[in-house]
Amino acid sequence: MTYGWNNTFSHSANKAAKAFLLLALSYLLIGLLFGVLGGMQYILPAFLKDRLSFQKTRPLHVYLVISWIFTAAQAGIYYYLPTVSKRPIYWQKGIWLHFFLQCINSLIIIAGFFAGYFGGREYLEFPPLLGGFILLSWIPFSINFFATLKPNYKTAPVYVWMWSTGILFFFITLSESYLWLFDFFRNNMIRDITVQWKALGSMVGSWNMLVYGTGIYVMEQVSGNEKAARSPLSFFFYFLGLTNLMFNWGHHTYIVPAAPWV
């Protein structure tokens, strides 16, 4: 399969992609608002304490800004997928199913935070059932990605590898982040913290893969140089990012009990 720039099939996904982009921008703007409020409350603890305390504004900010990142990446993938694959989106209604599931789940999460209804862990402070709905909303997205693109990984450019990896590891890491529901993890504080922060660190890597893949695809089209996305250097950095995703976990390792060499 040849991957390249072609507008023939792009129009069918434009409307849905723009809806996801609008949703992503809404997440960003509202998340910034709560971030500013949270920053003011950090300095002035009494500010809005009785109506909207820091304990509510912080998780609202975190959830919304995280959602902005992966929703914007999804918007880009939906927009470019018909062009990359040179075929229409496999399941058109699935895009809107994904959109409405995500909107409904977000409204429930935000309303729950306002009402002081929590029940999760850091970054995922909402009740675990809603995390299951996030996974459910990603199923139409993953079906459309793989069924539309039908990637041949022997010849695929690096951004296809990045998108595929990001989707796969989002399912793995979000599921892993809820292992604390089982007594084996919940009843051991060190095990609980270690697995939770490992999962969240890797989850950041999963949506970064979606962002990086989209960025590289755009750069390829702007430059007109298709060789760049297939070069050994590009794949070196892909595997470097993959290693970081699976084993590094960034600053999250600082609070995890581990051997000094780690």
C-alpha positions as CSV (number, residue, x, y, z in Angstrom):
1,M,0.0,0.0,0.0
2,T,1.2,3.5,-0.8
3,Y,0.6,6.2,1.8
4,G,0.3,9.7,0.6
5,W,-1.7,12.9,0.1
6,N,-5.1,12.5,-1.6
7,N,-8.2,14.5,-0.9
8,T,-10.6,12.0,-2.7
9,F,-11.9,10.4,0.4
10,S,-11.3,13.1,3.0
11,H,-14.6,14.9,2.8
12,S,-16.7,12.1,4.4
13,A,-14.7,12.4,7.7
14,N,-14.3,16.2,7.8
15,K,-17.5,16.9,9.7
16,A,-16.8,14.3,12.4
17,A,-13.2,15.3,12.7
18,K,-14.2,19.0,13.1
19,A,-16.6,17.9,15.8
20,F,-13.8,16.2,17.7
21,L,-11.6,19.2,17.2
22,L,-14.3,21.5,18.6
23,L,-14.7,19.1,21.6
24,A,-10.9,19.1,22.1
25,L,-10.8,22.9,22.1
26,S,-13.7,23.0,24.6
27,Y,-11.7,20.7,26.9
28,L,-8.7,23.0,26.6
29,L,-10.5,26.2,27.3
30,I,-12.6,25.0,30.2
31,G,-9.6,23.1,31.6
32,L,-7.5,26.3,31.4
33,L,-10.3,28.1,33.3
34,F,-10.2,25.6,36.1
35,G,-6.4,25.7,36.1
36,V,-6.4,29.4,36.6
37,L,-9.0,29.1,39.4
38,G,-7.0,26.3,41.0
39,G,-3.8,28.4,40.8
40,M,-5.6,31.3,42.5
41,Q,-6.9,28.9,45.2
42,Y,-3.4,27.5,45.8
43,I,-2.3,31.1,46.6
44,L,-5.6,32.2,48.2
45,P,-7.0,29.0,49.9
46,A,-10.2,30.8,51.0
47,F,-11.1,31.8,47.4
48,L,-14.3,30.0,46.4
49,K,-13.6,27.4,49.1
50,D,-17.3,27.0,50.1
51,R,-18.6,26.8,46.5
52,L,-15.9,25.3,44.4
53,S,-12.9,24.2,46.4
54,F,-9.4,23.3,45.2
55,Q,-10.2,19.7,45.8
56,K,-12.7,20.1,42.9
57,T,-11.0,22.5,40.6
58,R,-7.7,20.5,40.4
59,P,-9.3,17.2,39.2
60,L,-11.5,19.2,36.8
61,H,-8.4,20.9,35.3
62,V,-6.4,17.6,35.1
63,Y,-9.2,15.6,33.5
64,L,-10.1,18.3,31.0
65,V,-6.6,19.0,29.9
66,I,-5.7,15.4,29.5
67,S,-8.9,14.9,27.4
68,W,-7.8,17.9,25.2
69,I,-4.6,16.1,24.3
70,F,-5.9,12.7,23.2
71,T,-9.1,14.2,21.7
72,A,-7.2,16.6,19.5
73,A,-5.0,13.7,18.4
74,Q,-8.1,11.6,17.6
75,A,-9.5,14.6,15.6
76,G,-6.3,14.7,13.5
77,I,-6.4,11.0,12.9
78,Y,-10.0,11.0,11.8
79,Y,-9.3,13.9,9.5
80,Y,-6.2,12.4,7.8
81,L,-7.2,8.7,7.9
82,P,-9.1,8.7,4.6
83,T,-6.3,10.5,2.9
84,V,-3.6,8.1,4.3
85,S,-5.6,5.0,3.5
86,K,-7.1,6.2,0.2
87,R,-10.5,4.8,1.2
88,P,-13.5,6.1,3.1
89,I,-13.8,5.6,6.9
90,Y,-14.8,2.0,7.5
91,W,-17.6,2.7,10.0
92,Q,-19.0,6.2,9.6
93,K,-21.6,5.8,12.3
94,G,-18.9,4.5,14.6
95,I,-17.2,8.0,14.6
96,W,-20.4,9.6,15.9
97,L,-20.9,6.7,18.4
98,H,-17.4,7.5,19.7
99,F,-18.2,11.2,19.8
100,F,-21.5,10.8,21.7
101,L,-20.1,8.2,24.1
102,Q,-17.2,10.5,25.0
103,C,-19.4,13.6,25.4
104,I,-21.9,11.8,27.7
105,N,-19.1,10.3,29.7
106,S,-17.4,13.7,30.1
107,L,-20.6,15.4,31.2
108,I,-21.1,12.7,33.9
109,I,-17.5,13.0,35.1
110,I,-17.6,16.9,35.2
111,A,-21.0,16.9,37.0
112,G,-19.7,14.3,39.4
113,F,-16.7,16.4,40.2
114,F,-18.9,19.4,40.8
115,A,-21.0,17.3,43.2
116,G,-17.9,16.1,45.0
117,Y,-18.4,12.5,43.7
118,F,-15.0,10.9,43.5
119,G,-13.7,7.3,43.6
120,G,-10.6,6.8,41.6
121,R,-6.9,7.5,41.7
122,E,-4.6,10.4,40.6
123,Y,-5.5,11.6,37.1
124,L,-8.5,9.3,37.1
125,E,-10.3,10.6,40.2
126,F,-13.8,9.7,38.9
127,P,-15.5,6.4,39.8
128,P,-13.9,3.3,38.1
129,L,-17.1,2.6,36.2
130,L,-16.6,5.7,34.1
131,G,-13.1,4.6,33.2
132,G,-14.7,1.6,31.7
133,F,-16.9,3.9,29.6
134,I,-13.7,5.6,28.4
135,L,-12.4,2.3,27.2
136,L,-15.8,1.6,25.6
137,S,-15.7,4.9,23.7
138,W,-12.3,4.0,22.2
139,I,-13.5,0.8,20.6
140,P,-15.2,2.4,17.6
141,F,-12.1,4.6,17.2
142,S,-9.8,1.5,17.1
143,I,-12.1,-0.4,14.8
144,N,-12.2,2.5,12.4
145,F,-8.4,3.0,12.5
146,F,-7.4,-0.6,11.8
147,A,-10.3,-1.5,9.5
148,T,-9.9,1.7,7.4
149,L,-6.1,1.7,7.2
150,K,-5.5,-2.1,7.1
151,P,-1.8,-1.3,7.7
152,N,1.0,-3.3,6.1
153,Y,3.7,-2.8,8.7
154,K,6.4,-4.0,6.4
155,T,6.1,-0.9,4.3
156,A,4.1,1.5,6.6
157,P,5.7,4.9,7.5
158,V,6.6,5.6,11.1
159,Y,3.5,7.6,11.8
160,V,1.3,4.5,11.1
161,W,3.4,2.6,13.7
162,M,3.0,5.5,16.2
163,W,-0.7,5.6,15.8
164,S,-1.1,1.9,16.1
165,T,1.1,1.8,19.2
166,G,-0.7,4.7,20.8
167,I,-4.1,3.0,20.4
168,L,-2.9,-0.4,21.6
169,F,-1.1,1.0,24.7
170,F,-4.0,3.2,25.7
171,F,-6.1,0.1,26.1
172,I,-3.3,-1.6,28.0
173,T,-2.4,1.2,30.3
174,L,-5.9,2.4,31.1
175,S,-6.8,-1.2,32.0
176,E,-3.7,-1.5,34.1
177,S,-4.4,1.7,36.0
178,Y,-7.5,0.0,37.4
179,L,-5.7,-3.1,38.8
180,W,-6.1,-1.4,42.2
181,L,-9.7,-2.7,42.2
182,F,-8.3,-6.1,42.9
183,D,-7.3,-7.0,46.5
184,F,-3.9,-8.3,45.5
185,F,-3.0,-4.7,44.6
186,R,-5.2,-2.6,46.8
187,N,-4.2,-4.4,50.0
188,N,-0.5,-3.7,49.4
189,M,0.4,0.0,49.4
190,I,3.8,-0.3,47.7
191,R,2.3,-2.6,45.0
192,D,-0.6,-0.3,44.5
193,I,1.5,2.8,44.1
194,T,4.0,1.1,41.9
195,V,1.5,-0.3,39.4
196,Q,-0.6,2.9,39.4
197,W,2.2,5.3,38.6
198,K,3.8,2.9,36.1
199,A,0.4,2.7,34.3
200,L,-0.1,6.4,34.2
201,G,3.4,7.1,33.1
202,S,3.0,4.7,30.2
203,M,-0.4,6.1,29.4
204,V,1.1,9.5,28.8
205,G,3.4,7.8,26.3
206,S,0.4,6.2,24.5
207,W,-1.3,9.5,23.7
208,N,2.1,11.0,22.9
209,M,2.4,8.4,20.2
210,L,-0.9,9.6,18.7
211,V,0.3,13.3,18.8
212,Y,3.8,12.5,17.4
213,G,2.4,10.4,14.6
214,T,0.0,13.1,13.6
215,G,2.7,15.8,13.8
216,I,5.1,13.7,11.6
217,Y,2.4,13.1,9.0
218,V,1.6,16.8,8.8
219,M,5.4,17.6,8.4
220,E,5.6,15.0,5.6
221,Q,2.8,16.6,3.7
222,V,4.1,20.1,4.2
223,S,7.6,19.2,3.2
224,G,6.6,16.8,0.4
225,N,9.3,14.5,1.5
226,E,7.8,11.0,2.0
227,K,11.2,9.4,2.6
228,A,11.6,11.2,6.0
229,A,8.8,9.1,7.6
230,R,10.5,5.9,6.4
231,S,14.1,6.6,7.3
232,P,16.1,4.6,9.8
233,L,16.5,7.7,11.9
234,S,12.7,8.1,12.2
235,F,12.3,4.5,13.3
236,F,15.2,4.9,15.7
237,F,13.3,7.7,17.5
238,Y,10.1,5.7,17.3
239,F,11.7,2.7,19.1
240,L,13.3,5.2,21.6
241,G,9.9,6.6,22.4
242,L,8.4,3.1,22.6
243,T,11.1,2.1,25.1
244,N,10.4,5.2,27.1
245,L,6.7,4.4,27.0
246,M,7.2,0.9,28.4
247,F,10.1,1.3,30.8
248,N,10.8,4.9,31.8
249,W,7.5,6.4,33.1
250,G,9.2,9.8,33.5
251,H,8.9,11.7,36.8
252,H,6.4,9.1,38.0
253,T,9.4,6.9,39.1
254,Y,10.3,9.4,41.8
255,I,7.6,8.3,44.2
256,V,7.8,4.6,43.4
257,P,9.9,2.4,45.7
258,A,12.6,0.9,43.5
259,A,16.2,-0.1,43.5
260,P,18.7,2.8,43.4
261,W,20.0,1.8,39.9
262,V,16.5,2.3,38.5
